[in-house]
């Protein structure tokens, strides 16, 4: 078997409102859980309680995802600020280089 090689370069990853997207999805999972909770007996009678637990698990994983993307966003902003500071110092001649 021949090894597969891409015919073109991969596109740049899309950057958008990641924190808002993950937070919104997390809220949707928790709302779905809360909406289904009053019908627990109906789900239990039919063997579908996994629907509720799936929504709760989605909300819990969404909380972890929100924590992760907030930290990632903060790290990206810190790195951008550090790079901007280094560029400013280099152009001003403050980096100690002759």
C-alpha positions in Angstrom: 0.0 0.0 0.0 1.3 3.4 -0.9 1.4 6.1 1.7 -1.2 8.8 1.2 0.1 12.3 0.7 -2.0 15.4 0.6 -2.2 17.2 -2.7 -2.6 20.6 -1.2 -1.8 22.3 2.1 -4.3 22.2 4.9 -6.2 25.5 5.4 -5.5 27.7 8.4 -7.7 26.8 11.4 -10.8 29.1 11.8 -10.7 31.4 14.8 -13.9 32.8 16.1 -15.8 33.4 19.3 -14.7 30.1 20.7 -15.5 30.9 24.3 -19.0 32.1 23.5 -19.7 29.0 21.3 -18.6 26.5 24.0 -20.5 28.4 26.7 -23.6 28.5 24.6 -23.4 24.8 23.8 -22.9 24.0 27.5 -26.0 26.1 28.4 -28.0 24.2 25.8 -26.9 20.8 27.2 -27.9 21.9 30.8 -31.3 23.3 29.6 -32.0 20.0 27.7 -31.2 18.1 30.9 -33.5 20.3 33.0 -36.3 20.1 30.4 -36.2 16.3 30.4 -35.8 15.9 34.2 -39.6 16.2 35.0 -40.2 13.3 32.6 -37.7 11.0 34.3 -40.4 8.3 35.0 -41.5 8.3 31.4 -37.8 7.8 30.3 -37.3 5.1 32.9 -40.4 3.2 31.9 -39.1 3.0 28.3 -35.4 2.4 29.1 -34.3 5.8 27.8 -32.8 7.4 31.0 -29.6 7.6 29.1 -31.0 10.6 27.3 -31.0 12.6 30.6 -27.5 11.4 31.5 -26.2 12.2 28.1 -27.4 15.8 28.5 -25.9 16.0 31.9 -22.6 14.6 30.7 -22.6 17.1 27.8 -23.1 19.9 30.2 -20.3 18.6 32.5 -17.9 18.2 29.6 -18.9 21.7 28.4 -17.8 23.1 31.7 -14.4 21.5 31.2 -14.4 22.8 27.6 -15.3 26.3 28.8 -12.4 26.3 31.3 -10.0 25.0 28.6 -10.9 27.6 25.9 -10.9 30.5 28.4 -7.3 29.5 29.5 -6.3 29.0 25.8 -7.7 32.4 24.9 -5.9 34.1 27.8 -2.6 32.3 26.8 -3.0 33.5 23.2 -3.5 37.0 24.3 -0.5 36.9 26.6 1.7 35.6 23.8 0.4 38.2 21.4 1.1 41.0 24.0 4.6 39.5 24.7 5.4 39.4 21.0 4.2 43.0 20.5 6.3 44.2 23.4 9.4 42.4 22.0 8.8 44.0 18.6 8.4 47.4 20.1 11.6 47.0 22.1 13.5 45.8 19.0 12.4 48.7 16.9 13.2 51.2 19.7 16.6 49.7 20.3 15.8 48.8 23.9 16.7 45.1 23.6 20.4 45.8 24.4 21.6 44.9 21.0 24.0 47.4 19.3 
